[in-house]
Amino acid sequence: MKKNIKIIGSGFSSLAAACYLAQKGHKVTVYEKNTSIGGRARQLKRDGFTFDMGPSWYWMPDVFERFFGDFNTKPSDYYELIKLSPAYRVYYGIEDFIAIADNLDEIIQTFESIEKGSGSILAKFMAEAKSNYDIAIKDLVYRPGVSALELITKETALKVGQFFSNISKDVRKKFKNERLIQILEFPVLFLGAKPSDTPSFYSFMNYADFGMGTWHPKTGMYDVIRGMESLALELGVIFKTNSNIEKIIVENKTAVALQINGERINADIILSGADYHHSETLLDEEHRAYSEKYWASKTFAPSSLLFYVGFNKKIENITHHALFFDVDFNQHAKDIYDEPKWPDNPLFYANFPSITDETAAPKGMESGFFLIPLAPGIEDTEALREAYFEKIIDRFETLTQQNIKNNIIFKESFCKNDFEEVYNSYKGNAYGMANTLLQTAFLRPKLKSKKVENLYFTGQLTVPGPGVPPALISGKLVSELIEKHL
């Protein structure tokens, strides 16, 4: 039976769900509060410069292929991919960095050159990581998080110990060099928790990194949004921007309509891809499945301080993606998770898309994107933002041996307050709810409301978790759940 389905938000998970539901013949309308679609994957354009405002790493290309394959298409029908070589650099000091190659053989050689014997250890570690990837990404994450039994398979039974150890402990048993340890711990930060709080099984992120490589859509991550929008339009999805959802209307314990800009819009099914906590505040209190106490007790992924910077010259001694680990990795993690505060000496990430994509900046110029991970819910002021920009730019100049401050044409910042205002993000988190052991699969907020009929959720606070590939999967899972309950 074909239904009138209204979707809140237009991020990756909403777009994926919209495509799957429209494919089944439903009438699907997507409502976005902002002026353009894409959720956190919006673009910023200014003075001839273009920036991806949110996700900037394209990992797990097989998940994108599987998504488009479900519609008898492929990513290359909608956008072009470039494999980055090197994938990224990690900076530790002046002219002191490790470059991560675009293939595992070279990465193994790099490890061996830094710590004798570590090359063969890495090869074995990556074989295990690939095995975990095959189990997790090709199977487990495509389960809807309804029951603990979903996690119990012949394959996971053989790896049960990996759910009760953690990435940090596992890596440190195998490697002694602190730099190599940090590089292996880095990918799980995408899951939103400390490596010491992330089960060993999640080493599949290392396979996503070293085994599959880092890619870049030709003119940025927004190419993927455009591709998904094109697919959705082909399938008959309707998009409405500047549509702020004010209320989810419930009658007889059933979601029946949305209030948008003061107008009632009736629906057979309502699906929210907006922040889960915010979505529940659109309900009267008795219809909310999760209390404020519940949300406060959860571990959330970091917020971020972001800077989008236009430079009037090309930047030297840098790669498309660069991590600056020249300060204490563990102290910064404590400042995010254990005793939340602004870090005295922050790690930071820099991204220069115009190195790969000449359309990202005017000729002879450079677009730069800088990110500092921060504790969610932290104080956010213009003075703090400015002070931290000075901190990281001073270090960037020192480490890359060049002066760039006087070449800044403009900069725009985005931080915790903006995440709350623009995305209704709980505590201004940037990535969602962390994937710790007690926040995995069936232990995450449910795709289907426990209190209201015909109300569903998708995205980074529900199953399977944070990140762009999981968001695509979340959209598929919720669409299947909706179909199952019709």
C-alpha beads as a LAMMPS data file, in Angstrom:
LAMMPS data file: protein, C-alpha beads

486 atoms
485 bonds

1 atom types
1 bond types

-500.0 500.0 xlo xhi
-500.0 500.0 ylo yhi
-500.0 500.0 zlo zhi

Masses

1 110.0

Atoms # bond

1 1 1 0.000 0.000 0.000
2 1 1 1.537 3.299 -1.125
3 1 1 1.901 5.969 1.557
4 1 1 2.341 9.726 1.841
5 1 1 5.722 9.945 3.616
6 1 1 7.185 13.179 5.006
7 1 1 10.909 13.299 5.840
8 1 1 12.478 15.850 8.186
9 1 1 15.972 16.950 7.170
10 1 1 18.024 16.349 4.034
11 1 1 21.336 14.871 5.205
12 1 1 22.809 11.657 3.834
13 1 1 20.515 9.350 5.817
14 1 1 17.353 11.253 4.826
15 1 1 18.365 11.318 1.168
16 1 1 19.104 7.582 1.212
17 1 1 15.772 6.782 2.882
18 1 1 13.922 9.061 0.450
19 1 1 15.399 7.174 -2.516
20 1 1 14.549 3.732 -1.127
21 1 1 10.996 4.727 -0.171
22 1 1 10.314 6.433 -3.501
23 1 1 11.647 3.337 -5.280
24 1 1 8.859 1.395 -3.538
25 1 1 6.299 3.765 -5.047
26 1 1 5.579 5.939 -2.008
27 1 1 4.953 9.675 -2.328
28 1 1 7.992 11.173 -0.555
29 1 1 8.563 14.802 0.397
30 1 1 11.755 15.978 2.117
31 1 1 11.643 19.139 4.267
32 1 1 14.853 21.051 5.030
33 1 1 14.982 24.029 7.435
34 1 1 18.015 25.580 5.720
35 1 1 18.240 27.175 2.270
36 1 1 20.019 24.217 0.663
37 1 1 19.863 20.460 1.082
38 1 1 22.640 18.255 2.460
39 1 1 22.358 18.713 6.218
40 1 1 25.879 18.924 7.646
41 1 1 27.293 18.254 4.184
42 1 1 26.406 21.712 2.896
43 1 1 28.718 23.933 0.862
44 1 1 30.082 27.385 1.592
45 1 1 30.821 29.533 -1.447
46 1 1 32.529 32.893 -1.095
47 1 1 34.606 35.129 -3.382
48 1 1 35.324 32.305 -5.827
49 1 1 36.233 29.802 -3.071
50 1 1 34.236 26.636 -2.349
51 1 1 34.303 24.617 0.889
52 1 1 32.600 21.441 2.063
53 1 1 31.249 22.612 5.426
54 1 1 31.034 19.161 6.983
55 1 1 32.304 15.706 5.969
56 1 1 35.514 15.869 3.951
57 1 1 36.817 12.250 4.036
58 1 1 35.453 9.791 1.478
59 1 1 36.103 6.338 2.937
60 1 1 34.450 2.934 2.353
61 1 1 33.714 3.426 -1.358
62 1 1 32.042 0.005 -1.408
63 1 1 29.175 1.334 0.746
64 1 1 28.479 4.093 -1.804
65 1 1 28.664 1.516 -4.612
66 1 1 26.196 -0.711 -2.765
67 1 1 23.812 2.225 -2.254
68 1 1 23.766 3.291 -5.898
69 1 1 23.763 -0.356 -6.970
70 1 1 20.419 -0.802 -5.220
71 1 1 19.019 1.508 -7.931
72 1 1 20.870 -0.178 -10.814
73 1 1 23.235 2.781 -11.028
74 1 1 26.775 3.463 -9.817
75 1 1 28.577 6.429 -8.237
76 1 1 30.342 7.200 -11.526
77 1 1 26.925 7.893 -13.093
78 1 1 26.716 10.923 -10.800
79 1 1 30.232 11.976 -9.788
80 1 1 33.918 11.293 -10.401
81 1 1 36.273 9.977 -7.698
82 1 1 39.979 10.717 -7.315
83 1 1 42.150 8.506 -5.099
84 1 1 44.428 10.712 -3.012
85 1 1 48.141 9.968 -3.069
86 1 1 49.341 10.281 -0.415
87 1 1 46.091 9.711 1.449
88 1 1 47.243 12.163 4.131
89 1 1 50.227 13.331 6.144
90 1 1 50.642 13.360 9.922
91 1 1 52.865 16.193 11.187
92 1 1 54.957 15.918 14.359
93 1 1 57.499 18.722 14.014
94 1 1 59.380 20.919 11.568
95 1 1 60.019 18.881 8.405
96 1 1 58.950 15.891 10.483
97 1 1 55.917 14.046 9.158
98 1 1 54.717 10.601 8.141
99 1 1 52.999 10.285 4.765
100 1 1 50.362 7.557 4.483
101 1 1 50.543 6.098 0.985
102 1 1 47.584 5.156 -1.194
103 1 1 48.334 1.423 -0.946
104 1 1 48.939 -1.065 1.873
105 1 1 52.299 -2.364 0.606
106 1 1 53.900 1.082 0.875
107 1 1 52.276 1.718 4.258
108 1 1 53.789 -1.561 5.531
109 1 1 57.204 -0.368 4.293
110 1 1 56.706 2.977 6.057
111 1 1 55.913 1.225 9.349
112 1 1 58.933 -1.058 8.987
113 1 1 61.233 1.942 8.392
114 1 1 60.036 3.529 11.640
115 1 1 59.876 0.454 13.893
116 1 1 61.813 -2.661 12.902
117 1 1 59.545 -5.699 12.694
118 1 1 56.345 -3.631 12.637
119 1 1 55.761 -4.182 8.901
120 1 1 54.924 -7.868 9.257
121 1 1 52.906 -7.135 12.415
122 1 1 50.899 -4.519 10.494
123 1 1 50.253 -6.995 7.667
124 1 1 48.729 -9.467 10.172
125 1 1 46.808 -6.684 11.948
126 1 1 45.342 -5.555 8.625
127 1 1 44.310 -9.113 7.719
128 1 1 42.316 -9.222 10.963
129 1 1 40.963 -5.719 10.294
130 1 1 39.806 -6.813 6.823
131 1 1 38.095 -9.854 8.337
132 1 1 36.294 -7.538 10.772
133 1 1 35.378 -5.199 7.907
134 1 1 33.859 -8.051 5.934
135 1 1 31.771 -9.084 8.950
136 1 1 30.790 -5.579 10.090
137 1 1 30.341 -3.491 6.959
138 1 1 29.114 -6.191 4.631
139 1 1 26.722 -7.767 7.133
140 1 1 26.248 -6.578 10.736
141 1 1 25.680 -2.875 10.045
142 1 1 22.880 -3.750 7.634
143 1 1 20.813 -5.032 10.572
144 1 1 18.234 -2.706 12.170
145 1 1 19.342 -2.749 15.831
146 1 1 16.093 -4.323 17.030
147 1 1 17.621 -7.193 19.012
148 1 1 20.900 -8.295 20.589
149 1 1 20.548 -11.517 18.599
150 1 1 21.488 -9.579 15.460
151 1 1 25.093 -9.495 16.717
152 1 1 25.299 -13.226 17.405
153 1 1 26.594 -15.003 14.337
154 1 1 29.088 -17.795 13.754
155 1 1 31.648 -15.153 12.719
156 1 1 31.162 -12.823 15.707
157 1 1 31.224 -15.756 18.141
158 1 1 34.808 -16.386 17.047
159 1 1 35.684 -12.751 17.760
160 1 1 33.815 -12.232 21.015
161 1 1 36.994 -11.227 22.849
162 1 1 37.354 -8.237 20.532
163 1 1 34.148 -6.754 21.898
164 1 1 35.579 -6.702 25.432
165 1 1 39.040 -5.348 24.692
166 1 1 39.669 -1.954 23.115
167 1 1 41.531 -0.483 20.157
168 1 1 44.107 1.311 22.303
169 1 1 45.042 -1.794 24.288
170 1 1 45.121 -3.957 21.171
171 1 1 47.336 -1.599 19.179
172 1 1 49.738 -1.074 22.084
173 1 1 50.238 -4.828 22.464
174 1 1 51.458 -4.975 18.870
175 1 1 53.354 -1.702 18.339
176 1 1 55.763 0.265 20.511
177 1 1 56.378 3.440 18.503
178 1 1 54.009 6.138 19.781
179 1 1 53.610 7.720 16.350
180 1 1 52.538 4.480 14.722
181 1 1 50.149 3.858 17.606
182 1 1 48.547 7.278 17.089
183 1 1 48.153 6.688 13.353
184 1 1 46.385 3.390 14.067
185 1 1 44.205 4.993 16.750
186 1 1 43.228 7.939 14.547
187 1 1 40.547 6.269 12.331
188 1 1 38.327 5.264 15.272
189 1 1 38.015 8.941 16.199
190 1 1 35.498 9.010 13.320
191 1 1 33.340 6.781 15.546
192 1 1 33.222 9.529 18.136
193 1 1 34.968 7.965 21.146
194 1 1 38.440 7.556 22.614
195 1 1 40.386 4.548 21.269
196 1 1 40.454 3.245 24.865
197 1 1 36.624 3.213 24.863
198 1 1 36.217 1.676 21.395
199 1 1 35.991 -2.135 21.101
200 1 1 38.892 -3.874 19.308
201 1 1 36.436 -5.181 16.725
202 1 1 36.292 -1.656 15.308
203 1 1 39.756 -2.172 13.832
204 1 1 37.742 -2.479 10.621
205 1 1 38.219 1.311 10.464
206 1 1 41.933 0.669 9.930
207 1 1 41.060 -1.437 6.911
208 1 1 38.834 1.377 5.643
209 1 1 41.878 3.667 5.973
210 1 1 44.895 1.615 4.860
211 1 1 43.137 -1.113 2.891
212 1 1 40.651 0.901 0.818
213 1 1 42.284 4.310 0.663
214 1 1 41.117 7.906 0.873
215 1 1 39.151 9.301 -2.040
216 1 1 37.870 12.719 -3.061
217 1 1 34.847 13.443 -5.240
218 1 1 36.160 15.659 -8.037
219 1 1 34.631 18.927 -6.795
220 1 1 34.076 17.947 -3.157
221 1 1 31.771 15.880 -0.961
222 1 1 28.814 17.946 -2.103
223 1 1 29.092 16.032 -5.401
224 1 1 27.664 13.049 -3.494
225 1 1 24.747 15.139 -2.206
226 1 1 24.064 16.356 -5.739
227 1 1 24.240 12.790 -7.014
228 1 1 21.796 11.528 -4.406
229 1 1 19.489 14.491 -5.070
230 1 1 19.518 13.694 -8.805
231 1 1 18.683 10.046 -8.084
232 1 1 15.902 11.078 -5.689
233 1 1 14.395 13.468 -8.250
234 1 1 14.494 10.716 -10.891
235 1 1 12.519 8.569 -8.435
236 1 1 9.930 11.314 -7.861
237 1 1 11.030 12.721 -4.492
238 1 1 9.926 16.315 -3.786
239 1 1 12.263 18.703 -1.917
240 1 1 11.160 21.743 0.075
241 1 1 13.829 24.010 1.616
242 1 1 13.324 26.880 4.115
243 1 1 10.839 24.559 5.834
244 1 1 11.302 24.705 9.597
245 1 1 9.492 21.885 11.389
246 1 1 7.747 23.307 14.464
247 1 1 5.854 20.243 15.683
248 1 1 5.198 16.579 15.023
249 1 1 1.430 16.242 15.485
250 1 1 0.267 13.064 17.216
251 1 1 -3.349 11.894 17.457
252 1 1 -4.365 8.634 19.166
253 1 1 -0.668 7.798 19.678
254 1 1 -0.081 7.978 15.926
255 1 1 1.997 10.563 14.040
256 1 1 -0.389 12.181 11.560
257 1 1 1.066 15.535 10.506
258 1 1 3.855 18.095 10.673
259 1 1 3.497 21.744 11.522
260 1 1 5.781 23.633 9.133
261 1 1 6.035 27.426 9.182
262 1 1 2.640 27.517 10.904
263 1 1 0.920 25.197 8.423
264 1 1 -0.365 21.659 9.085
265 1 1 0.969 19.114 6.573
266 1 1 -0.727 15.706 6.834
267 1 1 1.257 12.476 6.512
268 1 1 0.769 8.724 6.658
269 1 1 4.362 8.181 7.854
270 1 1 6.835 10.661 9.377
271 1 1 10.565 9.989 9.274
272 1 1 13.051 12.305 10.957
273 1 1 16.648 12.443 9.785
274 1 1 17.215 15.517 11.930
275 1 1 19.012 15.303 15.286
276 1 1 17.152 12.586 17.245
277 1 1 17.040 14.530 20.521
278 1 1 15.717 17.619 18.737
279 1 1 13.178 15.540 16.816
280 1 1 11.714 14.264 20.086
281 1 1 11.386 17.831 21.397
282 1 1 8.953 18.368 18.496
283 1 1 6.656 15.891 20.268
284 1 1 4.595 16.542 23.380
285 1 1 6.473 15.146 26.362
286 1 1 4.312 12.066 26.864
287 1 1 5.190 10.875 23.348
288 1 1 8.970 11.059 23.781
289 1 1 10.738 7.710 24.063
290 1 1 13.920 9.105 25.666
291 1 1 14.182 11.471 28.628
292 1 1 16.598 14.359 29.066
293 1 1 18.308 12.195 31.693
294 1 1 18.828 9.485 29.060
295 1 1 20.496 11.870 26.614
296 1 1 22.646 13.437 29.340
297 1 1 23.960 9.981 30.298
298 1 1 25.223 9.173 26.789
299 1 1 28.695 9.616 25.319
300 1 1 28.513 12.012 22.401
301 1 1 31.056 12.499 19.669
302 1 1 33.031 15.741 19.808
303 1 1 31.919 19.122 18.651
304 1 1 34.348 21.015 16.448
305 1 1 35.747 24.467 15.869
306 1 1 35.974 24.881 12.101
307 1 1 37.570 27.613 10.029
308 1 1 37.003 28.118 6.303
309 1 1 39.873 30.255 5.018
310 1 1 40.652 31.832 1.650
311 1 1 44.361 32.415 0.873
312 1 1 45.633 34.640 -1.945
313 1 1 48.561 32.314 -2.710
314 1 1 49.295 28.575 -2.952
315 1 1 50.277 26.919 0.344
316 1 1 53.540 24.930 0.382
317 1 1 54.719 21.760 2.167
318 1 1 51.201 20.416 2.618
319 1 1 48.857 17.691 1.306
320 1 1 45.092 17.618 0.691
321 1 1 44.498 16.092 4.169
322 1 1 46.898 16.813 7.042
323 1 1 46.798 15.900 10.738
324 1 1 48.827 17.902 13.239
325 1 1 49.856 15.584 16.071
326 1 1 52.758 17.698 17.359
327 1 1 51.158 17.974 20.806
328 1 1 49.927 15.458 23.408
329 1 1 47.304 13.231 21.748
330 1 1 46.124 11.725 25.052
331 1 1 45.781 15.071 26.827
332 1 1 43.567 16.454 24.073
333 1 1 41.395 13.302 24.305
334 1 1 41.039 13.871 28.067
335 1 1 40.008 17.481 27.398
336 1 1 37.199 16.192 25.174
337 1 1 35.919 13.152 27.073
338 1 1 37.148 13.043 30.678
339 1 1 37.294 16.624 31.935
340 1 1 35.645 18.668 29.194
341 1 1 37.413 21.963 28.549
342 1 1 39.118 23.906 25.805
343 1 1 42.455 22.130 25.210
344 1 1 45.591 24.123 26.027
345 1 1 47.399 22.518 23.098
346 1 1 44.900 21.216 20.546
347 1 1 45.494 18.635 17.873
348 1 1 44.051 19.885 14.616
349 1 1 43.241 18.805 11.080
350 1 1 43.770 20.830 7.905
351 1 1 42.237 20.194 4.504
352 1 1 43.238 21.990 1.305
353 1 1 40.728 20.843 -1.335
354 1 1 42.146 23.195 -3.974
355 1 1 45.274 20.979 -4.127
356 1 1 43.074 18.303 -5.760
357 1 1 40.220 20.391 -7.147
358 1 1 41.201 23.542 -9.040
359 1 1 37.591 24.802 -8.908
360 1 1 37.792 25.111 -5.088
361 1 1 39.766 28.389 -5.278
362 1 1 40.573 31.101 -7.840
363 1 1 43.711 30.472 -9.920
364 1 1 46.913 30.795 -7.891
365 1 1 44.977 30.801 -4.597
366 1 1 44.146 28.136 -1.964
367 1 1 41.081 27.148 0.030
368 1 1 41.823 25.871 3.536
369 1 1 39.582 24.137 6.069
370 1 1 40.849 23.759 9.662
371 1 1 39.207 21.665 12.389
372 1 1 39.836 21.383 16.146
373 1 1 37.851 18.614 17.941
374 1 1 36.192 19.924 21.122
375 1 1 34.036 18.593 23.934
376 1 1 30.291 18.858 23.169
377 1 1 28.395 21.368 25.294
378 1 1 31.473 23.550 25.762
379 1 1 31.464 27.352 26.064
380 1 1 31.679 29.002 22.660
381 1 1 32.584 32.675 22.166
382 1 1 34.082 34.734 19.341
383 1 1 37.067 35.564 21.565
384 1 1 37.809 31.865 22.140
385 1 1 37.461 31.093 18.445
386 1 1 39.908 33.860 17.549
387 1 1 42.429 32.816 20.198
388 1 1 42.417 29.233 18.930
389 1 1 42.765 30.279 15.317
390 1 1 45.929 32.163 16.287
391 1 1 47.208 29.075 18.131
392 1 1 46.829 26.706 15.213
393 1 1 47.963 29.126 12.495
394 1 1 51.138 29.931 14.464
395 1 1 51.889 26.212 14.723
396 1 1 50.962 25.594 11.093
397 1 1 53.412 28.286 9.972
398 1 1 56.178 26.856 12.144
399 1 1 55.644 23.234 11.144
400 1 1 55.322 23.895 7.415
401 1 1 58.023 26.612 7.415
402 1 1 56.109 29.421 5.726
403 1 1 54.230 32.632 6.479
404 1 1 50.555 32.580 5.559
405 1 1 48.765 34.923 7.989
406 1 1 49.182 37.955 5.747
407 1 1 47.810 35.982 2.804
408 1 1 44.392 35.400 4.385
409 1 1 41.672 37.088 2.328
410 1 1 38.876 35.971 4.637
411 1 1 37.976 33.393 7.236
412 1 1 34.645 32.150 8.543
413 1 1 34.258 30.079 11.687
414 1 1 31.684 27.473 12.744
415 1 1 31.533 26.032 16.243
416 1 1 29.308 24.533 18.928
417 1 1 26.752 27.372 18.934
418 1 1 26.391 27.091 15.151
419 1 1 25.931 23.309 15.297
420 1 1 23.071 23.910 17.742
421 1 1 21.476 26.732 15.765
422 1 1 21.910 25.462 12.202
423 1 1 21.521 21.693 12.764
424 1 1 19.633 21.551 16.109
425 1 1 22.537 19.388 17.254
426 1 1 22.450 18.069 20.838
427 1 1 25.142 19.932 22.830
428 1 1 26.531 21.089 19.486
429 1 1 28.032 17.671 18.706
430 1 1 29.498 17.380 15.214
431 1 1 29.297 13.616 14.570
432 1 1 26.477 12.113 16.622
433 1 1 26.491 9.550 19.406
434 1 1 29.767 7.691 19.936
435 1 1 30.058 3.999 19.085
436 1 1 31.186 2.679 22.457
437 1 1 30.429 -0.913 23.519
438 1 1 27.293 0.158 25.410
439 1 1 26.143 2.382 22.520
440 1 1 26.416 -0.156 19.709
441 1 1 23.700 -1.651 17.490
442 1 1 20.574 -2.556 19.555
443 1 1 21.812 -0.326 22.421
444 1 1 21.405 2.855 20.337
445 1 1 18.166 4.897 20.057
446 1 1 15.682 2.973 17.933
447 1 1 14.818 3.555 14.277
448 1 1 11.108 3.140 15.130
449 1 1 9.489 5.178 17.887
450 1 1 8.613 3.058 20.909
451 1 1 5.677 5.327 21.809
452 1 1 4.221 6.710 18.571
453 1 1 2.958 4.727 15.603
454 1 1 4.102 5.706 12.102
455 1 1 7.060 7.696 13.467
456 1 1 10.611 6.714 12.521
457 1 1 14.147 8.069 12.863
458 1 1 17.363 7.807 10.907
459 1 1 20.872 9.257 11.070
460 1 1 23.932 9.453 13.262
461 1 1 22.228 9.186 16.673
462 1 1 20.552 5.915 15.763
463 1 1 21.640 2.708 13.982
464 1 1 24.342 2.041 12.857
465 1 1 26.185 5.186 14.011
466 1 1 28.240 8.233 13.028
467 1 1 29.876 8.801 9.645
468 1 1 28.744 9.180 6.043
469 1 1 28.723 5.476 5.031
470 1 1 26.722 4.534 8.168
471 1 1 24.279 7.336 7.322
472 1 1 23.601 5.776 3.912
473 1 1 23.077 2.435 5.632
474 1 1 20.782 4.005 8.245
475 1 1 18.542 5.332 5.461
476 1 1 18.311 1.846 3.944
477 1 1 17.558 0.202 7.304
478 1 1 14.765 2.578 8.246
479 1 1 13.158 2.293 4.794
480 1 1 13.102 -1.500 5.175
481 1 1 11.601 -1.173 8.651
482 1 1 8.873 1.122 7.341
483 1 1 8.074 -1.349 4.552
484 1 1 7.956 -4.210 7.054
485 1 1 5.387 -2.417 9.240
486 1 1 3.045 -1.311 6.464

Bonds

1 1 1 2
2 1 2 3
3 1 3 4
4 1 4 5
5 1 5 6
6 1 6 7
7 1 7 8
8 1 8 9
9 1 9 10
10 1 10 11
11 1 11 12
12 1 12 13
13 1 13 14
14 1 14 15
15 1 15 16
16 1 16 17
17 1 17 18
18 1 18 19
19 1 19 20
20 1 20 21
21 1 21 22
22 1 22 23
23 1 23 24
24 1 24 25
25 1 25 26
26 1 26 27
27 1 27 28
28 1 28 29
29 1 29 30
30 1 30 31
31 1 31 32
32 1 32 33
33 1 33 34
34 1 34 35
35 1 35 36
36 1 36 37
37 1 37 38
38 1 38 39
39 1 39 40
40 1 40 41
41 1 41 42
42 1 42 43
43 1 43 44
44 1 44 45
45 1 45 46
46 1 46 47
47 1 47 48
48 1 48 49
49 1 49 50
50 1 50 51
51 1 51 52
52 1 52 53
53 1 53 54
54 1 54 55
55 1 55 56
56 1 56 57
57 1 57 58
58 1 58 59
59 1 59 60
60 1 60 61
61 1 61 62
62 1 62 63
63 1 63 64
64 1 64 65
65 1 65 66
66 1 66 67
67 1 67 68
68 1 68 69
69 1 69 70
70 1 70 71
71 1 71 72
72 1 72 73
73 1 73 74
74 1 74 75
75 1 75 76
76 1 76 77
77 1 77 78
78 1 78 79
79 1 79 80
80 1 80 81
81 1 81 82
82 1 82 83
83 1 83 84
84 1 84 85
85 1 85 86
86 1 86 87
87 1 87 88
88 1 88 89
89 1 89 90
90 1 90 91
91 1 91 92
92 1 92 93
93 1 93 94
94 1 94 95
95 1 95 96
96 1 96 97
97 1 97 98
98 1 98 99
99 1 99 100
100 1 100 101
101 1 101 102
102 1 102 103
103 1 103 104
104 1 104 105
105 1 105 106
106 1 106 107
107 1 107 108
108 1 108 109
109 1 109 110
110 1 110 111
111 1 111 112
112 1 112 113
113 1 113 114
114 1 114 115
115 1 115 116
116 1 116 117
117 1 117 118
118 1 118 119
119 1 119 120
120 1 120 121
121 1 121 122
122 1 122 123
123 1 123 124
124 1 124 125
125 1 125 126
126 1 126 127
127 1 127 128
128 1 128 129
129 1 129 130
130 1 130 131
131 1 131 132
132 1 132 133
133 1 133 134
134 1 134 135
135 1 135 136
136 1 136 137
137 1 137 138
138 1 138 139
139 1 139 140
140 1 140 141
141 1 141 142
142 1 142 143
143 1 143 144
144 1 144 145
145 1 145 146
146 1 146 147
147 1 147 148
148 1 148 149
149 1 149 150
150 1 150 151
151 1 151 152
152 1 152 153
153 1 153 154
154 1 154 155
155 1 155 156
156 1 156 157
157 1 157 158
158 1 158 159
159 1 159 160
160 1 160 161
161 1 161 162
162 1 162 163
163 1 163 164
164 1 164 165
165 1 165 166
166 1 166 167
167 1 167 168
168 1 168 169
169 1 169 170
170 1 170 171
171 1 171 172
172 1 172 173
173 1 173 174
174 1 174 175
175 1 175 176
176 1 176 177
177 1 177 178
178 1 178 179
179 1 179 180
180 1 180 181
181 1 181 182
182 1 182 183
183 1 183 184
184 1 184 185
185 1 185 186
186 1 186 187
187 1 187 188
188 1 188 189
189 1 189 190
190 1 190 191
191 1 191 192
192 1 192 193
193 1 193 194
194 1 194 195
195 1 195 196
196 1 196 197
197 1 197 198
198 1 198 199
199 1 199 200
200 1 200 201
201 1 201 202
202 1 202 203
203 1 203 204
204 1 204 205
205 1 205 206
206 1 206 207
207 1 207 208
208 1 208 209
209 1 209 210
210 1 210 211
211 1 211 212
212 1 212 213
213 1 213 214
214 1 214 215
215 1 215 216
216 1 216 217
217 1 217 218
218 1 218 219
219 1 219 220
220 1 220 221
221 1 221 222
222 1 222 223
223 1 223 224
224 1 224 225
225 1 225 226
226 1 226 227
227 1 227 228
228 1 228 229
229 1 229 230
230 1 230 231
231 1 231 232
232 1 232 233
233 1 233 234
234 1 234 235
235 1 235 236
236 1 236 237
237 1 237 238
238 1 238 239
239 1 239 240
240 1 240 241
241 1 241 242
242 1 242 243
243 1 243 244
244 1 244 245
245 1 245 246
246 1 246 247
247 1 247 248
248 1 248 249
249 1 249 250
250 1 250 251
251 1 251 252
252 1 252 253
253 1 253 254
254 1 254 255
255 1 255 256
256 1 256 257
257 1 257 258
258 1 258 259
259 1 259 260
260 1 260 261
261 1 261 262
262 1 262 263
263 1 263 264
264 1 264 265
265 1 265 266
266 1 266 267
267 1 267 268
268 1 268 269
269 1 269 270
270 1 270 271
271 1 271 272
272 1 272 273
273 1 273 274
274 1 274 275
275 1 275 276
276 1 276 277
277 1 277 278
278 1 278 279
279 1 279 280
280 1 280 281
281 1 281 282
282 1 282 283
283 1 283 284
284 1 284 285
285 1 285 286
286 1 286 287
287 1 287 288
288 1 288 289
289 1 289 290
290 1 290 291
291 1 291 292
292 1 292 293
293 1 293 294
294 1 294 295
295 1 295 296
296 1 296 297
297 1 297 298
298 1 298 299
299 1 299 300
300 1 300 301
301 1 301 302
302 1 302 303
303 1 303 304
304 1 304 305
305 1 305 306
306 1 306 307
307 1 307 308
308 1 308 309
309 1 309 310
310 1 310 311
311 1 311 312
312 1 312 313
313 1 313 314
314 1 314 315
315 1 315 316
316 1 316 317
317 1 317 318
318 1 318 319
319 1 319 320
320 1 320 321
321 1 321 322
322 1 322 323
323 1 323 324
324 1 324 325
325 1 325 326
326 1 326 327
327 1 327 328
328 1 328 329
329 1 329 330
330 1 330 331
331 1 331 332
332 1 332 333
333 1 333 334
334 1 334 335
335 1 335 336
336 1 336 337
337 1 337 338
338 1 338 339
339 1 339 340
340 1 340 341
341 1 341 342
342 1 342 343
343 1 343 344
344 1 344 345
345 1 345 346
346 1 346 347
347 1 347 348
348 1 348 349
349 1 349 350
350 1 350 351
351 1 351 352
352 1 352 353
353 1 353 354
354 1 354 355
355 1 355 356
356 1 356 357
357 1 357 358
358 1 358 359
359 1 359 360
360 1 360 361
361 1 361 362
362 1 362 363
363 1 363 364
364 1 364 365
365 1 365 366
366 1 366 367
367 1 367 368
368 1 368 369
369 1 369 370
370 1 370 371
371 1 371 372
372 1 372 373
373 1 373 374
374 1 374 375
375 1 375 376
376 1 376 377
377 1 377 378
378 1 378 379
379 1 379 380
380 1 380 381
381 1 381 382
382 1 382 383
383 1 383 384
384 1 384 385
385 1 385 386
386 1 386 387
387 1 387 388
388 1 388 389
389 1 389 390
390 1 390 391
391 1 391 392
392 1 392 393
393 1 393 394
394 1 394 395
395 1 395 396
396 1 396 397
397 1 397 398
398 1 398 399
399 1 399 400
400 1 400 401
401 1 401 402
402 1 402 403
403 1 403 404
404 1 404 405
405 1 405 406
406 1 406 407
407 1 407 408
408 1 408 409
409 1 409 410
410 1 410 411
411 1 411 412
412 1 412 413
413 1 413 414
414 1 414 415
415 1 415 416
416 1 416 417
417 1 417 418
418 1 418 419
419 1 419 420
420 1 420 421
421 1 421 422
422 1 422 423
423 1 423 424
424 1 424 425
425 1 425 426
426 1 426 427
427 1 427 428
428 1 428 429
429 1 429 430
430 1 430 431
431 1 431 432
432 1 432 433
433 1 433 434
434 1 434 435
435 1 435 436
436 1 436 437
437 1 437 438
438 1 438 439
439 1 439 440
440 1 440 441
441 1 441 442
442 1 442 443
443 1 443 444
444 1 444 445
445 1 445 446
446 1 446 447
447 1 447 448
448 1 448 449
449 1 449 450
450 1 450 451
451 1 451 452
452 1 452 453
453 1 453 454
454 1 454 455
455 1 455 456
456 1 456 457
457 1 457 458
458 1 458 459
459 1 459 460
460 1 460 461
461 1 461 462
462 1 462 463
463 1 463 464
464 1 464 465
465 1 465 466
466 1 466 467
467 1 467 468
468 1 468 469
469 1 469 470
470 1 470 471
471 1 471 472
472 1 472 473
473 1 473 474
474 1 474 475
475 1 475 476
476 1 476 477
477 1 477 478
478 1 478 479
479 1 479 480
480 1 480 481
481 1 481 482
482 1 482 483
483 1 483 484
484 1 484 485
485 1 485 486
